[in-house]
Amino acid sequence: MTFTAKGPLRACGYLLFCLLLAGIQTARGQSSAAPIQAENQADLDTKLRALTDSLEQTRVELSESRAEILELRGMLEQVLKREGGQPVVTAESATPQSAQAATTDVEARPAQIGQDDWQIVTARVAELEQDKVGSASRYRVKLSGLVLLNLSGVSGQVDNTDVPSVATPPPPGAASGSVGASLRQTILGLSGLGPEIFGANTSANVQMDFFGGLPAGYGSETSGLMRLRVARIRFDWTNTSVVGGLDVPFFSPNTPTTYLTVAEPAFAASGNLWAWAPTIRVEHRFDTSFSQIKVEAGFIDVPVYSDQGAGERTPSPGESSRQPTYAIRVSANGRDENLPMSFGVSGIFSPQTFPGNSRVSGWGAVGDWKFPILRRLELNGQRLELSGQMFVGRGLDGFGGVPAISAAAEYYDFGVPVTSTLEQITMFGGWTQLKYKLNSRSEFNVAAGMGGRNSSEMRQLGDVNSQVSYLSPRNQMFLANYIFRPRSNLLLSPEFRRLRTYPVTGAAAIANQFGLSAGYLF
């Protein structure tokens, strides 16, 4: 048997050939993938550099945010501690250790405030710093007011050059008119928010002006004494409110728009019931599908005109009756705050006792309204609105609405000289105003009012008490003004008024007034 190496050698050669062929293919594959790997590596390097830059920028922004958050926390801590009457830790009193501890604490906890939250908190802090007024309590008090300059020229004779309400016949030798200026109608106000009591939000406000009389001495005509106008406290629940203090009559909520007379509202003697009086009232609100119904009821201590000396005070006819004046009002009100609308009816009962134990039961009925006209004007940012009131009754002279002085410009105290005679005469009146609001800066107002007493009753009772014949049975007023607000805190308002006052007998007295009001609100 012959042994040869031909088979094994052929097999080994075949195996080497296959290995050589596989190596060649692998080398070709590696050579073709090299450019792709190089390209991917370049992209990866670029992305890494961009990511590194982004992380570095984020780190810088985070460091700035931490510093801002520290500053904000310090400001908030100062404001809160200052309102709570606690000592404030300032930047000067802080130690390096405390600052480092605060920084470490902030860095240990991730920031939870976003950009929108940051802006809201910053604005709130700025508001608190601006509105903060020193107070003995920890509750916020806000100061507001109106610095008002009034320039006026009168043609004819009026009862008061600052706030004319009636025209008077010119006395012999008197001038045909006058020109003057005053800042006595400047108003100062304070308002504050109190704690929640029995589920009610509490608040209070007070208003004062400088129309409380004229001091003696040089320049007294242009100064004036401070006077309390309004001082009220409110308790507000969801659907019920209780209000007490020196307040306007709640049965006469509307008033003409004017800046020429704010110490007394327009038409104070021409159909507008207005007197500020001590009042306690309760208001309850009912929501319906169409409107909000309000029911208001309260007690009023009716004031009277008096020329008593300083520091003296005697009971008024209402106080002498040992009963307050009772009033109730029911109204329907619109739901849109941008379009105020209301219709109300009121009833008044006012028992009074005069010297000599003469008793009179005063009474009154009042209707008031305010509603928009041509609602399509709202699409252009304009508004046309009609408002006003009308009343009838007896014994309501303490609320104004009718002329309170004689045609001869002689003052009379209704409580003593005229006694109960005047309270037996029927009185009536009303006013209405048309307002056109062109835009947020400009508005026009035209209004007319009339208030008086029954002429035939005055003539009959004049035979019993001659002083009644000095009173005016009817007084009329017309006004037109333009109010321009170049900024929210500035106003200019030219105005024209015409007054016509009738005596019991004889011709009416007529006076015209041209005025310009300039005000700064704060």
VENMO-V271819 format. One record per residue. RES is the residue in one letter. PHI is phi in whole degrees, -180 to 180 (NA if undefined). PSI is psi in radians with two decimals (none if undefined). Layout:
RES_PHI_PSI, RES_PHI_PSI
//
This chain:
M_NA_2.21, T_-99_2.21, F_-102_2.24, T_-127_2.74, A_-101_0.30, K_-69_-0.70, G_-67_-0.93, P_-62_-0.66, L_-66_-0.68, R_-64_-0.68, A_-67_-0.75, C_-64_-0.69, G_-65_-0.69, Y_-64_-0.68, L_-66_-0.75, L_-62_-0.67, F_-62_-0.74, C_-65_-0.75, L_-62_-0.71, L_-64_-0.71, L_-66_-0.70, A_-65_-0.68, G_-64_-0.69, I_-63_-0.77, Q_-64_-0.70, T_-65_-0.72, A_-63_-0.71, R_-63_-0.74, G_-63_-0.73, Q_-66_-0.66, S_-68_-0.57, S_-78_-0.48, A_-85_-0.25, A_-59_-0.81, P_-61_-0.66, I_-66_-0.76, Q_-63_-0.67, A_-64_-0.71, E_-65_-0.76, N_-63_-0.65, Q_-65_-0.66, A_-65_-0.75, D_-63_-0.72, L_-64_-0.69, D_-64_-0.70, T_-64_-0.78, K_-65_-0.67, L_-64_-0.71, R_-64_-0.74, A_-63_-0.73, L_-65_-0.68, T_-63_-0.76, D_-62_-0.75, S_-63_-0.75, L_-64_-0.65, E_-66_-0.73, Q_-65_-0.70, T_-63_-0.70, R_-63_-0.72, V_-66_-0.80, E_-63_-0.66, L_-65_-0.67, S_-65_-0.73, E_-64_-0.72, S_-62_-0.69, R_-62_-0.73, A_-65_-0.72, E_-66_-0.69, I_-65_-0.70, L_-61_-0.76, E_-64_-0.74, L_-63_-0.78, R_-61_-0.68, G_-65_-0.71, M_-65_-0.80, L_-62_-0.70, E_-64_-0.70, Q_-64_-0.79, V_-64_-0.83, L_-65_-0.76, K_-69_-0.58, R_-67_-0.68, E_-71_-0.56, G_-85_0.02, G_75_0.30, Q_-99_2.78, P_-65_2.56, V_-106_2.32, V_-93_1.99, T_-96_3.02, A_-66_-0.53, E_-72_-0.58, S_-87_-0.16, A_-77_2.44, T_-89_2.78, P_-59_-0.59, Q_-66_-0.74, S_-67_-0.67, A_-65_-0.72, Q_-66_-0.67, A_-65_-0.69, A_-66_-0.71, T_-64_-0.76, T_-63_-0.67, D_-66_-0.71, V_-69_-0.68, E_-68_-0.51, A_-72_-0.48, R_-109_2.32, P_-68_2.53, A_-67_2.35, Q_-112_0.24, I_-107_2.32, G_-96_3.11, Q_-65_-0.73, D_-64_-0.75, D_-63_-0.68, W_-61_-0.76, Q_-66_-0.70, I_-64_-0.82, V_-64_-0.73, T_-61_-0.75, A_-65_-0.67, R_-67_-0.71, V_-63_-0.73, A_-63_-0.69, E_-64_-0.75, L_-62_-0.72, E_-66_-0.61, Q_-77_-0.72, D_-86_-0.19, K_-66_2.20, V_-123_2.38, G_-58_2.31, S_-144_2.64, A_-72_-0.37, S_-101_3.02, R_-89_0.09, Y_-94_2.59, R_-74_2.44, V_-124_2.39, K_-117_2.35, L_-99_2.34, S_-143_2.94, G_175_3.10, L_-141_1.98, V_-87_1.99, L_-123_2.14, L_-107_2.20, N_-118_2.16, L_-112_2.31, S_-148_2.63, G_-130_2.30, V_-115_2.31, S_-107_1.91, G_112_-2.85, Q_-120_2.38, V_-131_2.94, D_-74_-0.56, N_-148_2.10, T_-68_-0.46, D_-78_-0.83, V_-133_1.28, P_-65_2.35, S_-120_-0.45, V_-138_2.71, A_-95_2.51, T_-126_2.63, P_-64_2.44, P_-69_2.26, P_-69_2.81, P_-58_2.30, G_80_0.05, A_-76_2.72, A_-69_2.79, S_-82_-0.08, G_180_-2.96, S_-159_2.84, V_-135_2.39, G_-158_3.01, A_-142_2.65, S_-158_2.59, L_-120_0.27, R_-67_-0.31, Q_-90_0.21, T_-62_2.43, I_-121_2.40, L_-120_2.44, G_-141_2.61, L_-130_2.40, S_-138_2.56, G_-146_2.68, L_-107_2.30, G_-108_-2.96, P_-78_2.95, E_-83_2.19, I_-125_2.11, F_53_0.64, G_82_0.08, A_-107_2.46, N_-81_2.23, T_-104_2.56, S_-156_2.85, A_-153_2.67, N_-152_2.71, V_-142_2.50, Q_-131_2.48, M_-137_2.64, D_-135_-2.94, F_-120_0.69, F_-112_0.50, G_-88_0.24, G_128_3.05, L_-112_2.26, P_-74_2.94, A_-87_2.73, G_108_-3.07, Y_-68_2.38, G_75_0.29, S_-67_-0.49, E_-65_-0.44, T_-103_-0.08, S_-98_-1.62, G_107_2.66, L_-98_2.54, M_-68_2.48, R_-136_2.49, L_-82_2.18, R_-99_-1.01, V_-135_2.42, A_-151_1.84, R_-135_2.69, I_-123_2.39, R_-123_2.48, F_-124_1.98, D_-116_2.02, W_-97_-3.04, T_-62_-0.81, N_-121_0.05, T_-137_2.51, S_-137_2.52, V_-123_2.20, V_-128_2.35, G_-142_2.55, G_139_-2.93, L_-81_2.00, D_-145_2.88, V_-74_2.73, P_-64_2.18, F_-71_-0.28, F_-85_0.03, S_-133_1.24, P_-78_-0.38, N_-95_2.69, T_-150_2.52, P_-61_2.65, T_-90_2.00, T_-161_2.62, Y_-115_0.03, L_-76_-0.58, T_-136_1.88, V_-118_-0.31, A_-64_-0.61, E_-132_2.39, P_-68_2.78, A_-60_2.60, F_64_0.48, A_-60_-0.46, A_-119_0.35, S_-139_0.76, G_108_0.07, N_-112_1.99, L_-81_2.16, W_-146_-0.27, A_-54_2.35, W_-77_2.22, A_-145_2.66, P_-59_2.20, T_-140_2.50, I_-128_2.14, R_-140_2.73, V_-123_2.35, E_-123_2.29, H_-126_2.42, R_-116_2.36, F_-119_2.19, D_-92_2.25, T_-121_3.08, S_-71_-0.33, F_-108_-0.65, S_-157_3.13, Q_-107_2.16, I_-95_2.26, K_-116_2.36, V_-121_2.09, E_-122_2.40, A_-145_2.52, G_-170_3.13, F_-118_2.46, I_-133_2.38, D_-95_1.73, V_-71_2.21, P_-82_2.85, V_-132_2.78, Y_-70_2.37, S_-148_2.49, D_-114_0.66, Q_-72_2.76, G_-71_2.92, A_-64_2.31, G_87_-0.15, E_-97_2.50, R_-155_2.18, T_-117_2.75, P_-62_2.43, S_-78_2.92, P_-57_-0.64, G_-68_-0.73, E_-69_-0.55, S_-69_-0.38, S_-78_-0.16, R_63_0.42, Q_-139_2.56, P_-81_3.05, T_-84_2.31, Y_-102_2.44, A_-147_2.62, I_-144_2.50, R_-139_2.38, V_-123_2.27, S_-141_2.67, A_-111_2.28, N_-129_2.51, G_-72_2.81, R_-92_-0.35, D_-85_2.00, E_-68_-0.45, N_-77_-0.31, L_-126_1.39, P_-63_2.36, M_-149_2.31, S_-158_2.57, F_-135_2.18, G_-137_2.64, V_-130_2.50, S_-136_2.68, G_-127_2.47, I_-131_2.40, F_-132_2.14, S_-132_1.60, P_-72_2.41, Q_-141_2.53, T_-127_2.16, F_-105_2.89, P_-54_2.51, G_87_0.19, N_59_0.60, S_-87_2.13, R_-110_2.42, V_-132_2.38, S_-102_1.65, G_-73_2.63, W_-151_2.84, G_-165_2.67, A_-129_2.29, V_-130_2.43, G_-125_2.38, D_-134_2.70, W_-152_2.68, K_-159_2.11, F_-157_2.65, P_-81_2.68, I_-122_2.51, L_54_1.25, R_-65_-0.29, R_-67_-0.32, L_-65_-0.42, E_-63_-0.43, L_-65_-0.46, N_-102_0.23, G_76_0.29, Q_-109_2.92, R_-152_2.39, L_-122_2.12, E_-134_2.45, L_-118_2.29, S_-143_2.88, G_161_-2.96, Q_-160_2.84, M_-146_2.65, F_-150_2.83, V_-152_2.56, G_169_-2.91, R_-141_2.59, G_68_0.46, L_-106_0.31, D_-61_-0.45, G_-65_-0.33, F_-96_0.14, G_73_-2.60, G_87_-0.33, V_-133_2.77, P_-63_2.34, A_-108_0.14, I_-134_2.91, S_-82_2.90, A_-67_-0.35, A_-91_0.22, A_62_0.62, E_-106_2.27, Y_-85_2.49, Y_-136_2.39, D_-83_2.01, F_-64_-0.40, G_-75_-0.44, V_-118_-1.11, P_-63_-0.76, V_-86_-0.34, T_50_-2.39, S_-84_-0.07, T_-62_-0.81, L_-64_-0.61, E_-72_-0.17, Q_-92_-0.02, I_-97_2.30, T_-68_2.31, M_-119_2.62, F_-155_2.85, G_169_-3.08, G_170_2.98, W_-151_2.80, T_-147_2.61, Q_-136_2.41, L_-110_2.07, K_-111_2.28, Y_-120_1.94, K_-98_1.86, L_-71_-0.79, N_-162_-2.92, S_-69_-0.25, R_-104_-0.45, S_-128_2.39, E_-150_2.66, F_-122_2.46, N_-134_2.34, V_-131_2.25, A_-147_2.71, A_-145_2.51, G_-145_2.75, M_-149_2.37, G_-143_2.48, G_-172_-2.98, R_-126_2.83, N_-66_2.07, S_-66_-0.74, S_-65_-0.68, E_-66_-0.64, M_-66_-0.70, R_-67_-0.68, Q_-67_-0.79, L_-77_-0.27, G_-66_-0.45, D_-70_-0.47, V_-84_-0.70, N_-134_1.92, S_-65_-0.41, Q_-66_-0.43, V_-63_-0.56, S_-69_-0.24, Y_-83_-0.25, L_-84_2.69, S_-88_2.28, P_-79_-0.32, R_-157_2.46, N_-139_2.36, Q_-126_2.61, M_-147_2.49, F_-130_2.43, L_-142_2.67, A_-146_2.31, N_-145_2.85, Y_-127_2.24, I_-114_2.11, F_-119_2.22, R_-117_1.62, P_-63_-0.52, R_-139_2.92, S_-64_-0.41, N_-107_0.14, L_-126_2.57, L_-150_2.59, L_-134_2.38, S_-148_1.79, P_-79_2.57, E_-150_2.57, F_-124_2.41, R_-133_2.60, R_-133_2.19, L_-114_2.42, R_-137_2.01, T_-119_2.26, Y_-102_2.37, P_-88_3.07, V_-63_-0.73, T_-134_2.57, G_105_-3.07, A_-83_2.72, A_-75_2.58, A_-91_2.38, I_-125_2.42, A_-144_2.53, N_-118_2.51, Q_-131_2.28, F_-115_2.25, G_-139_2.76, L_-135_2.19, S_-113_2.36, A_-129_2.17, G_-132_2.64, Y_-126_2.10, L_-99_2.43, F_-141_none
//
